[in-house]
Amino acid sequence: MKFIKTKGLVIKKIDFGEGDRIITVFSENFGKIDLLVKGIRKSKKRDQSSVDLLTLSNFTFYKKGDNFILNTIDSIEFFYDLKKNIEKLEIVSYILSVINEVVLPGERKKEFFQRIEKALYFIIKNENYNNFIMLLKMMNWIIKNEGYRIDILGDKYFSISESAITDFGDDKVIPLKKDLFEVLANLEKKVENEKKIELNTLVDAIILYEKYINYHLDTKLSLKKHLFGGYSC
């Protein structure tokens, strides 16, 4: 029997049978994989925590038929600080949905995994404003990593289908407020004496990129479903 080892983050779980559970793991070396965890729901509480959502662990598993079976798990981080803070949990919950939508089963995304791991520790240490900045930059990175580029040819409208910000509009483009355009145009630039962006504008920018990703990657991302605060979205 060949055992396979990898670091991974639990991003989804489904109870199965009387005591089993299937967990979806975003792994460093093998992308998104489903692991069958036998008898875990009859085990002690700590063992169950090891296969709970948002737990980072080292997994050892093997293949039996069409299934991957968990053999051992060595938990690295449970991220309790994220789970008990509603504002941080909103962002993390959305990030998990992004992984589930963007990463295909078995698609190797090592750099993306490493970015997600760093992002979780970043969220622990930072407040809402910086966390939304990080999330916006992550969405921008996903767009570029998937092979797309948004050209800036103007400053008035965002054309999702044409992958461009232009000065020419029709019924298919999205009008841009000045503050929103400045966020998108300067996202990758290092601006001295940078003025603080309104949080609602950051959220609007994330949703704009979300619409772009949904259109081009055929995903169903929805930040609205994960935010409970009073944002403009």
Helices and strands as residue ranges (DSSP letters): E 4-16, E 20-27, E 31-37, G 40-42, H 45-50, E 56-64, E 67-77, H 80-83, H 86-102, H 110-125, H 128-145, E 151-152, E 157-159, E 164-166, E 174-175, H 178-185, H 199-217, G 223-226
